[in-house]
Amino acid sequence: ISVKATAIAERNIKSAGVGRYIELTTQPIQNYETAPGKGGIIVTNPPYGERMLELKQAEELYRIMGRKFSKDKGNTYYIISPHESFETFFGRPADKRRKLYNGMIKCQLFMYFR
């Protein structure tokens, strides 16, 4: 997430009055860790390999996310991606999917529940 996007998200969280419920962090996916059993909802819109990163780099990012976003942590994950083979790179099928557009880009919202 860029500095500009973080500032916008923080402003929106504050104006919605939900700041006490949301922890907004920016870090490399390789450093992502969640305490087991803590539970939470992670929403992410990772690079697609179009404007940011090359396609192969985005696919490697999806592999890392699949390892880091493990089932046994008690979290729910919502991931937006236009990649037709996202689930293959992530390493498991989504529990549920929804079609959506991110701007003019046809995407899917991949949902992974606890």
SERO-4910 file (N, C-alpha, C, O; in steps of 0.05 Angstrom, whole numbers):
BEGIN
 pado doro    nc1    nc2    nc3   cac1   cac2   cac3    cc1    cc2    cc3    oc1    oc2    oc3
  Ile    A     17    -23      0      0      0      0     18     25      0     38     26     15
  Ser    A     12     44    -16     28     67    -18     23     86      5      3     83     19
  Val    A     41    105      9     38    125     30     12    141     25     -3    146     44
  Lys    A      6    148      0    -18    163     -6    -43    146      0    -62    156     12
  Ala    A    -43    120     -8    -66    102     -2    -69     99     28    -92     97     37
  Thr    A    -47     96     43    -49     93     71    -62    118     84    -79    115    102
  Ala    A    -54    142     75    -66    166     86    -96    168     80   -111    176     97
  Ile    A   -104    161     56   -132    161     49   -147    141     66   -169    147     76
  Ala    A   -136    117     69   -150     96     85   -152    105    114   -173    101    126
  Glu    A   -131    117    125   -133    126    153   -154    148    156   -169    148    175
  Arg    A   -156    166    137   -176    187    138   -204    175    136   -222    183    151
  Asn    A   -208    156    118   -234    143    115   -242    127    140   -265    127    149
  Ile    A   -223    113    152   -228     98    176   -236    117    199   -255    111    214
  Lys    A   -222    139    201   -228    158    222   -256    171    218   -271    173    237
  Ser    A   -262    179    193   -288    192    188   -311    172    191   -333    181    197
  Ala    A   -306    146    188   -327    126    192   -331    119    221   -350    106    228
  Gly    A   -312    128    238   -314    123    267   -308     94    275   -318     85    295
  Val    A   -293     80    259   -287     52    265   -257     47    271   -248     24    270
  Gly    A   -243     68    277   -214     66    283   -207     46    304   -186     33    303
  Arg    A   -224     43    324   -217     25    346   -219     -4    338   -209    -22    352
  Tyr    A   -232    -10    315   -235    -37    305   -216    -45    284   -214    -68    276
  Ile    A   -201    -26    273   -184    -31    250   -154    -25    256   -148     -4    268
  Glu    A   -138    -44    249   -109    -40    250    -98    -40    222    -99    -60    208
  Leu    A    -89    -17    213    -79    -14    186    -48    -16    187    -35      0    201
  Thr    A    -37    -35    173     -8    -38    172      2    -40    144    -12    -48    125
  Thr    A     27    -32    141     40    -33    115     67    -48    120     83    -39    136
  Gln    A     70    -70    106     95    -86    109     98   -105     86     79   -111     73
  Pro    A    122   -114     81    126   -134     60    111   -160     68    111   -167     92
  Ile    A    100   -174     49     85   -198     55    103   -219     69     93   -235     84
  Gln    A    128   -218     63    147   -238     75    148   -234    105    155   -253    119
  Asn    A    141   -210    115    142   -205    144    115   -209    158    113   -206    182
  Tyr    A     95   -216    143     68   -219    154     66   -242    174     73   -264    167
  Glu    A     57   -236    198     52   -257    218     27   -249    234     22   -226    239
  Thr    A     11   -269    241    -12   -264    258    -11   -284    281     -4   -307    277
  Ala    A    -18   -275    304    -18   -292    328    -40   -313    324    -63   -307    318
  Pro    A    -33   -339    328    -53   -361    325    -77   -356    343    -74   -348    366
  Gly    A   -100   -361    332   -125   -359    348   -135   -331    353   -157   -328    364
  Lys    A   -120   -311    345   -129   -284    350   -153   -276    332   -171   -263    342
  Gly    A   -154   -286    308   -176   -281    290   -177   -252    280   -171   -234    295
  Gly    A   -186   -249    256   -188   -223    244   -196   -225    215   -199   -247    204
  Ile    A   -200   -202    203   -208   -201    174   -186   -186    160   -180   -163    167
  Ile    A   -174   -198    140   -153   -186    124   -165   -181     96   -175   -199     83
  Val    A   -164   -156     87   -173   -148     61   -149   -137     45   -136   -119     55
  Thr    A   -144   -148     22   -121   -139      6   -127   -138    -23   -143   -154    -34
  Asn    A   -115   -119    -36   -117   -115    -65    -88   -114    -75    -78    -92    -82
  Pro    A    -75   -137    -77    -46   -138    -85    -42   -130   -114    -61   -130   -129
  Pro    A    -17   -123   -121    -11   -116   -149    -19   -139   -167    -17   -162   -160
  Tyr    A    -28   -132   -191    -37   -151   -211    -16   -158   -232    -20   -177   -247
  Gly    A      6   -144   -232     25   -148   -253     19   -132   -278     28   -138   -300
  Glu    A      4   -110   -274     -2    -92   -296     12    -65   -291     32    -59   -305
  Arg    A      2    -49   -273     15    -23   -267     39    -27   -249     59    -14   -252
  Met    A     36    -44   -229     57    -49   -209     66    -78   -212     49    -96   -214
  Leu    A     91    -82   -212    104   -109   -215     99   -120   -243     82   -111   -258
  Glu    A    115   -140   -249    112   -156   -273     93   -179   -266     91   -186   -242
  Leu    A     81   -191   -286     62   -213   -281     75   -235   -265     62   -245   -246
  Lys    A     99   -243   -271    113   -265   -257    117   -257   -228    116   -274   -210
  Gln    A    124   -232   -222    127   -223   -195    101   -223   -180    100   -231   -156
  Ala    A     79   -216   -193     53   -217   -180     46   -246   -173     35   -252   -152
  Glu    A     51   -265   -192     46   -293   -187     62   -303   -163     52   -319   -147
  Glu    A     87   -295   -161    103   -303   -138     92   -291   -112     92   -304    -91
  Leu    A     82   -267   -113     69   -254    -90     45   -270    -81     41   -274    -57
  Tyr    A     29   -280   -100      5   -297    -94     14   -323    -80      0   -332    -62
  Arg    A     36   -334    -89     46   -359    -76     54   -353    -47     47   -369    -29
  Ile    A     68   -331    -43     76   -324    -15     51   -319      2     50   -327     25
  Met    A     32   -305     -9      7   -300      6     -6   -326     14    -16   -329     36
  Gly    A     -7   -345     -4    -19   -372      2     -5   -385     25    -18   -399     41
  Arg    A     21   -382     27     36   -394     50     31   -378     76     27   -389     97
  Lys    A     31   -352     74     28   -334     97      0   -333    108     -5   -332    132
  Phe    A    -20   -335     90    -48   -334     98    -58   -362    103    -75   -372     88
  Ser    A    -48   -375    123    -55   -403    128    -82   -406    142    -91   -387    155
  Lys    A    -94   -429    139   -121   -434    150   -121   -435    180   -141   -428    192
  Asp    A   -100   -444    192   -100   -449    221    -97   -424    239    -95   -427    263
  Lys    A    -96   -401    227    -92   -376    243   -118   -364    252   -118   -345    268
  Gly    A   -141   -374    242   -167   -363    251   -175   -337    238   -193   -323    248
  Asn    A   -163   -331    215   -170   -306    201   -187   -312    177   -188   -334    167
  Thr    A   -201   -291    168   -216   -291    143   -201   -273    124   -193   -251    131
  Tyr    A   -197   -282     99   -182   -266     79   -200   -260     55   -214   -277     45
  Tyr    A   -199   -235     47   -212   -225     23   -191   -214      4   -177   -195     12
  Ile    A   -188   -225    -19   -166   -218    -37   -178   -211    -65   -193   -227    -76
  Ile    A   -172   -188    -75   -181   -179   -102   -159   -184   -122   -136   -176   -118
  Ser    A   -167   -198   -144   -147   -203   -165   -161   -209   -191   -183   -220   -192
  Pro    A   -149   -200   -214   -161   -206   -240   -149   -232   -252   -158   -241   -273
  His    A   -129   -243   -238   -114   -266   -249   -132   -290   -250   -143   -299   -230
  Glu    A   -135   -301   -274   -152   -325   -278   -143   -349   -262   -159   -366   -255
  Ser    A   -117   -351   -257   -106   -374   -242    -97   -367   -214    -80   -380   -202
  Phe    A   -109   -346   -203   -102   -337   -176   -102   -360   -156    -82   -364   -141
  Glu    A   -123   -376   -155   -125   -398   -135   -103   -418   -138    -94   -430   -119
  Thr    A    -94   -423   -163    -72   -442   -168    -47   -431   -155    -33   -446   -141
  Phe    A    -41   -406   -159    -17   -394   -148    -19   -392   -117      0   -396   -103
  Phe    A    -43   -385   -108    -48   -382    -79    -45   -409    -65    -38   -411    -41
  Gly    A    -52   -431    -79    -48   -457    -68    -74   -471    -58    -72   -494    -49
  Arg    A    -96   -458    -60   -121   -471    -53   -145   -455    -64   -143   -431    -68
  Pro    A   -167   -469    -69   -190   -455    -80   -203   -438    -59   -202   -443    -35
  Ala    A   -215   -416    -68   -230   -398    -50   -255   -412    -40   -266   -429    -53
  Asp    A   -263   -405    -16   -289   -415     -5   -312   -403    -20   -333   -416    -23
  Lys    A   -308   -379    -30   -329   -365    -44   -315   -344    -62   -294   -334    -56
  Arg    A   -329   -338    -85   -318   -318   -104   -341   -300   -112   -364   -308   -114
  Arg    A   -334   -275   -118   -353   -255   -129   -339   -240   -151   -316   -231   -148
  Lys    A   -353   -236   -173   -343   -220   -195   -346   -190   -187   -366   -182   -175
  Leu    A   -326   -174   -195   -328   -146   -190   -309   -132   -209   -292   -144   -223
  Tyr    A   -311   -106   -211   -293    -90   -227   -277    -71   -208   -288    -59   -190
  Asn    A   -251    -70   -213   -234    -50   -199   -227    -30   -220   -209    -34   -236
  Gly    A   -241     -8   -221   -239     11   -243   -251     -3   -267   -274    -12   -267
  Met    A   -235     -6   -288   -245    -19   -313   -234    -48   -314   -238    -61   -334
  Ile    A   -220    -57   -293   -208    -84   -294   -228   -104   -282   -236   -101   -259
  Lys    A   -234   -124   -297   -252   -146   -288   -236   -163   -268   -215   -174   -275
  Cys    A   -246   -165   -244   -233   -180   -223   -251   -200   -209   -275   -202   -216
  Gln    A   -240   -214   -190   -255   -231   -173   -247   -224   -144   -224   -217   -138
  Leu    A   -266   -226   -126   -261   -224    -98   -260   -253    -88   -280   -267    -87
  Phe    A   -236   -262    -80   -232   -289    -70   -235   -288    -40   -221   -272    -26
  Met    A   -253   -305    -29   -259   -304      0   -250   -331     12   -258   -352      3
  Tyr    A   -234   -328     33   -225   -351     48   -233   -348     77   -225   -329     91
  Phe    A   -250   -366     86   -261   -364    113   -246   -382    132   -230   -399    124
  Arg    A   -250   -377    158   -236   -393    179   -239   -422    176   -228   -437    192
***
